Amino acid sequence: MRRALGDRLRRGSGSLPRPPAWLLRAAPFAGRWWIWIATPILVAVTWPVATMDPIAGLDPSWRLALHIGARQGLDPGSDLVFTYGPLGYLSVPLLAYSATAAQALLFMIVLQSALVASMLVAARRFMPPVLAIIAAYLVGWLLVDRIEAALVVALLIGALAIQGAIRDRLAPWFLAAGGVAATILLLVKLNVGLGCIVIGAVSAWWLRPGRWRALGVFLGSALAALLAIWVLAGWSLRDIVPFFVGSLDSVTGYSAAMFVEEAGRDWEVPAFWALITAVAVLLMSELPRIPRARGVSLAAVIGVFTFLEFKHGFVRHDIHAIGAFAAFAAVPLAVAWTAWRRAAAAILVVGAVAFTVQSWQVPGPAPDRLLSPVARVETAGEHLGYLFSGSRRSERRDEDAERMRAGYGVPASMLRAIGRSPVHVDPVEAGVVWAYGLRWGPIPVFQSYGAFTPRLDDLNADRLDSGGAPGFILRRPGPTIDGHLHEHESPRYQLEVICRYREVSAENGWQLLRHTASRCGAPVELLSVVVRPGEATPVPQPGDAPAIIVAEIHPAGSLADRLRTSLYRPNRRPFLNVDGRVTAVAEPLLGQPLLLATPKAVWGTPGFPDQLTAGSLAVTGTSPGPIGITFLGIPVAA
């Protein structure tokens, strides 16, 4: 078989050799009548959407912002750049607007159906139906990050394709549908979409019409879907490249800026590696039974999936680990195991589920009612009712908006001043725009902590220095991320806020700023020094004239550090010690102008961000070696 496969590959024949008969255990989907019955039941008992109510808060804010951006038709790449794309609202169903709510609900129904159905089809090859249903139920219940289900589906369907378990007459449909689905996922969340495209491309090679023609159908469908969706959504074609550039910056900068290690989870990384090792050993023993090229492709898609789940679960090592363990439980189901390996694969599924539940216990208790799905069925029924009843949607939406307005308490005078002018809400709480019916005019990375790289920070700052700058900024001191200082999140943007906005009023914890001409002069270098990590240096003072003091920091770095960050995450976190106040800062932003001191006269009301003083500065947590610091003074008018 291997020799025949190699001969055909060398000849470039368009026909594909059939895999051994034992690989063809997965009957057509239609032939498994019980799967058609089990799938909708499992979707109901594992319904992944806890609530559709818009609420206030850091994470709820960006979820609601995705719906607002879709409703207002903001262009991806120029108007909005985030870790989720312009269709990101599909993965977070909310009752913000009828159209986006309905689309998101349908998307989640399709995604959850695809998840449980693909798990049932894959597991049935070496498990009895009862065990396959239990495995699909547990993974569907425990997979906390909804969009990660798409990678599980891509893995399982891709593995079926590689192992010859998809009939030839269905192959063209799978290729075309897979390309369209991958594009939609790309516009929902870039890293998930890219993972699906890579897995899909490797898998497409083994479907009829085979090799390059099959790959062309898959990628051609993906490209055609991208252009069609972009044009139909009314987005500007010139924003396609900026969208991908900005989104890639978000993906690549995330590891360095947002990594965290939650206490009590030390055991999870070695546990995950133990699962990887066990699957690798089992797969190596199985590969000799699979034609070599197919075996390499199968190992490749499993490797890509495992890498993405490892990054997802352990870069930001907190509740994300739960999703990584739950998703990995699907890996043993991807292979049509033979002999004793079936039992070993089943044990690995059980082990991954056990690790998931144990991970859920950190720092609180295990998931409630694990085997009592009544609440999820009730929630699914409630949400399905919203889909078909406009009056129920409107009534609930009005209740949610009233509750949010009561919690926000934005003064009426500020709302009157804003009127229909575009307003940006800083640093989070874009939900204010929806609750009060305002016109949103966000900076591109609308939650400033998400500007992980200098390019994204510059994008935010340039928006304020353009004709598209929001007329007003409404802000209230918000929660900090991982001990960061708000003024050091998107630092160039923070500087532009001081220079280009003036206070209109401050009341009830809110501050309203109006866009004006810049009141800042040209930066002047005050001092340039080279220090060791932890060594304090005095912050120079500008003299009698009011001035903003910023520091640009350039620590030593190495190729090994950059490689580790790209593949996983940094092994250290930079901290700034300003007069004894220690705050973390995202390493990619150290070279941006970090605010250290601002004149008291910048804002009329004390107590709001950007009112800083600094007498000394020390930098810790960087790579060993010298640290260059340049202090700049920026004259500012009161």
N, C-alpha and C positions, 0 to 999 in steps of 0.2 A: 504493500500500500504506500509506504513512504517513497519507494523507488518510483512507483507510478506517478505519485503526486509531484515528485521532483522533476520527472520527465515532462509532465504536462506544463509545469511552471516554466521550465526552460524553453519549451516550444511556444509558450504564450498562447496555448489553446484557450478558447473561450469557454469550454465545458469544464465543470468542476467534478473531481472524483467524489463519489459518494463515500461517506464515512462508514465505518463498520456498523453492522446491524445493531449491536448492543447500545450504540450511541442514540439510536432513534426511539428511545423509550417514550418521549413526550408525544402523546397523540395530539391531533389537532384540537384546538381549544373547543370547537363545537362538539367534539366527541366526548368530552367530559361533562356530561349534563350536570353533575353535582357542582361543578365550578360555577356555572351560570346561576345556580341557586345560592351558593355560599357567598359569592362576591358581594351582592347588595346587602346581605345580612351583615357581613364583616365590615362593610363600609359604615353601616349604622352603628355597630357596637364599638367601632374604633374611631368614630368621627373626631377629626383632629382639631376642630375649631372650638375653643372654649367659650368665646363670646364674640359677638359682632358689635358690641357697644363701643363707640368712640369714648375714650377717657383721657385724662391728663396724665402726664408723666414723660420720662425721657424716651423709652422705647415706644410707648403708645403714640408719642408725637410724630416720630418718623413714619410709623405705619399710616397714620392719618394723612400725613403730608404727601405720601405717594398717591392717595386718592385725590387730594386737592390738586396736585400737579397734573394728574390725568384729566380731571374735570376742566381745568383752566387751559389745557392744551399747551403746557410749557414744553419747550423743545429740549430733548435730552442732549447733553453735551455742552450746550451753551447756557440754558436756563437752569438745568438740574444735573448734578453729578453726585452719585451716591453708590454705596455698595450694592444696592438694588437698582435695577434699571427702570425704564419708563413703564414697563408692564409689571413692576414689582408689586403693585397693589393686588394683583391676582392671587398672590400667596398670603395675603393678610385681609380676608374678607371683613369689611366694616360697613355699617349702615350709614355711611356718610352721604352717598348719592345713590339713587336707584340703579343707574346704569352700571357703575363700577361694582356695586354690591352684588348685583346679579351675575356679572361676569366672573367675579372672584369666587362666588359660590359654585358656579358651574365648573370652573377650573379645579376647585378643590374636590368636587365630586369625581371628576374624571381622573385626577391625580391619585386619589385614594383608591379608586376602583382599579386603576392600573397597578398600583402597588400590591394590593391583596391578590388580584388575579395572577399577576406574574409570579408571585411567591407560591401560590397554589399550583400553578403549572410546573414550576421548577421543582418544588418539593415533592410532587407526586411521583417523580421519576425514581425516587428511592425511599419514599415514605408512604405508608397507607394514608387514605384520605383524612382520617381523624387527626393524625399527627401533623399533616400538612395544614389543616385548618387551625390547629393550635399554634403552630409556628407563625402563620400569617397573622393570626389575632394578636399574639404577643408583640411581634415587631410593629404591626400597625398601631398598636396601643402605645408602645414605648418610644416611638420615633418622635421626639419632641419638636424638632425643627422640621416644619412641614415640607419646605422646598427640597430638603435632602432626600425625600422619598423619590424624587425624580432620578437621582443617581442610582438608587437601588433598582428602580425599574430599568434603567439603561443597562446596568450590569447584568441583570437576569435575562432580559431579552437579547442582549448582545451575546451572552454565553450560549443561549439556545441557538442563535444563528451560527455561531462558530462551530458548534457541535452537530450541525446538520439537522436540527429538530424543527426547522421551519420549512414547510412544504414549498416547492418551487413555484406553484401557482399563486402563493401568498407573498412571495419575496418582493415583487415590485411594489406592492402596497406597503409593506414594511419599510422599504427604502424611502419611498416618498413621504409617508407619514412620519417616519423617524427624522427626516430632514426638517420638516415643518415644525415638529415638536421641539427639536433641538434649538431652532431659531427662537421660538416662543420662550423657551427656558433661558436662552441667552439674554433676552430682553427683560426677563424677570430678575435673574441674578447671574452676573457674568461668569463667575467661577463655576457655578453649577452647569450653565449652558456649555461652557468650554469643555468641561469634563464629559458631558453627554456627547458632544461632537467628536471628541477623541475616541471614546468608546464606540460610538456609532460608526466612525470611519474604519476602525479596525474590524468591526463585525461585518460591515457592509461588504467587505472583500469576499466573504464566503457565501453571499446570497446571489441567486440568479439575477441578472445575466453573468455575474461573476467578475471579480477583480476590478480592473480600471473602469469598466462600464458601470458596474454596480456602485463603485465609489463616486463616479460622476453623477449618477442619478441621486445619490444621497446628498452630496455637497451641492449639486445644482438645485435640488429642492430646497435646501437650507437657504441658499443665496436668493432664490426667487421669493421665498417667504419673507426674508428680511426686507427686500425692496418693496414688496407688496404691502406689508404691515406698515412700513415707514411712510409710504405715500398715502395709504388710506387713513392713517392716523393724523395726517396733516403736518408732520414734522418736516423741517427743512433738510433736504438731502445733503447740504453742506455740513450738517452737524453729525453725519455718520462717523467720520474719522475722529472729531473731537470727543464724541461719545465713547468710542472704544479706547482712545488714549486716556481719557479721564477715568473710565471704569477700571482699566488696567492699573492705573496709578492707585486707585482705591484698593484693589486686590493686593498689589505688591506692597503697598505701604502699611497694610493692616497688620502684618506680622510684627513689624518693628514698633508700631505705635500702640497697639492694643493688646499685646500679650500680657497675660496675668497668670498667677499660680495661686489658686485658692487653697487655703489650709485644709488638711485632712484628706487630700487627694493624691498623696505621694504614691500610693499603691497602683493607681490607674494606668500610668504609662507602662510599667513592667507587665501589668496584666494584659494590656492591649498588645504589647509585643509578644507575649506568650501565645495569644490567639493567632497572631500573624505567623509565628514560627510553626505552630501546630498545623495550620492550613498549608503552609509552604511544604512541610514534610509530607503531608498527606498528598498534596498535589504532585510533588516530585515522584511519589510512588505510583501515581495514576498516569502521568504523562507518557511513559513508555507504551501504554495501550492506545494512545491517541496519535494519529498522524502528526509528524513533527511540526509542520507549519501551523496546523490547527492548534496544537499544544502550546506553541509559542504565542499565538494570538490570544488564546485563553488566559495564559499566565500574564500577558501584557494588560488585558482589560481588568483583571483582578488586581494587578499591581497599581494601575492608575486609580482605580476606585479606592484601594486601601490608602494610598498616599493622600488623596483628597479628604478622606474621612479622618485620617490622622491629623492633618492640618486643621480641619474643622473642629475636632474635639480637643486638641491639646495646645494649640497656639494660645487661645484664650481658654485656659484650663479651669473651667468652672462647670456650670450646668451643661455646656456643650459636650462634655465627655459622655453624658448619657446618650445623646444622639449618635455618637461615634460607635459605642458598644452595640446599640440597637441596630444600627445600619450594618455593622459587621456581621451580625447574626445571619444576614442574607447571603454572605459569601459562601459558606458551605453548601448552600442550596444551588449554586450556580453550575455545579459540575455533576454530570451523570455518573456517580461513583459506582464502582464494581466491588463485588465480594465484601470482605470485612470493612472496607472503607465506608460503606453506607452507615454502619453503626457508629464509626468514628466521627463521621460528618454530623450525624444527629447529636452526638455528645457535644460537639463543638457549638452547635446551635444552642443547646441547653446552657452551656458554659457562658456564651456571649449574653444570653438573656439574664443569667444569674448576675453577671458583672454589671449589667444595666441596672438591675434593681438595687444592687449594692451601691452603685454610684449615685443613685437617686437618694440614698440615705444621708448623703453629705450635702449640706450640713444638717438637714432636717430628716423627717421620717420618710419611709418608703412610700411609693404612690398609693393613695387610698383606693380601696375598692378595685384592686387589680383584676379580680375575677367577678366583679359586679358591674356590668356595663350599662345598667339601666339609665344612669345620669347622662351618658353619652347618647343613648338612643333618644332620650327626651330632648336633649340639645339639638340633635340632628333634625328632629321633627319640628322644633321651633324655628330653626333656620330655614328649613324647607318651606315653612309657612310664610316667611318673609319673601321668599322667592316668588310666590304666587299671589300675595296679597299686598297691593299698593297701600291700602289704608293702614295695615299693621305696620308696614315700614315707616310711613309718615308719622304715625303716632309715636312709635319708639324713637324715631330720629328727633322729634321735637322734645321728648323727655330727656334724651341724652344731651342735646344742645342746652336746654335750660339748666340741667345739673352742672354742666361744664362752666356755663356763665356764672353760676352761683359760686363755684370754686375759684374761678379766675379773679373775679371782682375787678375787671378793668374799668377805671373811672369813665363815666359818660363824657366828661370833657375831652378826654383823649380820643374817644371814638369819634366825637364830632370833629376834632381837629384833623383826624386821619381822613374821614369821609370816604371817597372812592379812590384816593391816592394809593399806589402800591406800597405795602408795608412788609418789612421783614421782622420776624420775631426772633430775638436773640436771648440766650444761646439755643434754647429748644422751645417747646410748647407752640409749635405751628398750629396746634389745635385751636388756638385763639382765633385764627383766621376763619376756621369753619364755624366755631360756636357763635361768633358775632357777625358772620356774613361779610367779612372784609375782603379786599382784593389783595391777593398774595403777590409780593414782589421779592422773592427770596434771593440771597446770594446763591451761587451754584451749589456749593456744599452747604446745604441749608442748616445743618447742625454742625457748628464750627469744629467740634472735636473730631469730626470725620474728615477734615482736611489733613490727611496723614502725611503728605509729602509737600515739598516746596512748590511743585507745580500746581497742586490743588490750592494751597494757600495763596499763591499768586493769582489764581483764577478768581478767588473770592475778593482779593484786594482790587484787582482790575475792574471788577464789576462796580465797586463804589467810585472808581475814577472814570466812569463812562456815562454816556447818556441814558443807559439802562439802570442806573442806580435807583434803589427804592427811595421814594420821597420821604419815608419815615422808617425809623427803627423803634420797635416797641420791645423793651427788655426788662427782665427781672432776674436778679441773681438766681441761678439754677444749680442743679446738682453737678458736682465735679466727677470726672471720669478717672478712676484709678489714682487719685491723689494729684491729678494735674491741676494747675492754676488756670482758671478760665482765660486769663489774659495771655496765656502761652499756647492756647489752642487757635490755630490759624493766625499766627502772630502778625503777619503783615496786614491782614484784614483788621485786626484789633487796632493797629496803628492808624489805618485809614478811617476807622470809625471816629477816633479822637480828632483827626485832622479835618474831616469833612462833615461832621454832624455836630449840632449844638442842641442843648437841652431845651425842650419846650416846656415841660412840666414833669413833676415827680410826685406821685401820690399812691397810697395804698400798696406800696412795694413795687410799683411799676414806674418806669422812666420812659418818656417819649422823646425821641431825638428827631430833628428835622435836617434834611440834607441841605448843605450850604456850600459856598466856595471854600476851598482849602484854607485853613488858618495856620498851616505849618510851613516853615522855611526849609531850606536845603540842609540835609544832615551834615554835621561837622564831626570829624574824628577827634575824640577827646584823648584816647589812650589805646595803645595796642600792647598786649603783654602775652608772655608764654608762661604758663604755670603747670604744676603737677596736679594730678587728681587729688582733690581734697584741700589743696592749698588756697587759702582765702586771699583775695586781692581787694584793695579799696576801690569803690566805685567813684570815679571822678565826678565832680560837680560842675555844672555849666557856668556858674557865675550868677550875677544878679538877674539876668533876663530869664523869664520862664522858659523851660525847655523840657522835652521828654528825653529820658535816658534809655537807650536800648543797648543790648549786647548781642553780638554775633559770635558764636562759639564754634570752634573747629577742633574736635578731638582727634587723636590719632586713630587710625583704623587699619584693617588688614583685609586682604582678599578672603582669608578664611572666615573672618567675621561676616563679610557680605554674603558668602556662600551659605553659611549656616543660617543666616536670616532668611535667605531666599527659600531654602529647603525646609526650614522649620521656624525658628524664631531666634532673637538674640539671646545670649546667655547672661545679659546684664541690663540694668535699666538706669539711664542717667537721672541724676537729681541735681537741683540747684539749691544751694544754701544761701539765702539772702537774709543777712542779719539774724541768723538762727532759725529762720522759717524755711523748712525743707519741703520742696515740692518736686514731683516727678515731671519729666518732659519727654515727649516723643523724640527719639534720637534723630529721625530724618529732619526734624524742624530746628535742630540746634543752630544751624547756620542762618536761620531767618532772624529778623530783628526782634528779639525777645524783650518785652517791656520790663524795665526795672524800676523806674520812677516817673511819676507824672506830676505836674504842678497842681496844687490844690484848687486853682481857679479854673481847671478844665471843665468841670461840671458845677452847676450852681448848687446842687444838692449833694451833701456828703452821703457816703454809705453805698454808693454804686460801684460797679467794676471800674478798673483802670485808675484808681486812686492809690498809687503805690509809692513807697519810699524805699531807698536802698542805700546802705552805707558800705557794705562789703558783699562780695560774691565768691562762692566756691563751687566747683563742679565735681561731683563724684559719680561713680557707677559707669564710667566710660572705659574704653580699652586702656591698658597701661601705655604710658607715653605722654609726651607733652601735649598741652591743650592751648590752642591759640584763642585769645579773647580780644575782640575789638569793641570798644565802647564808643557809641555815637551819641551826640547831642542834637536834638531836632527842635529848633525854636518854634514856639507855639504862642499864638495870641490868645488872650483870655476870652 
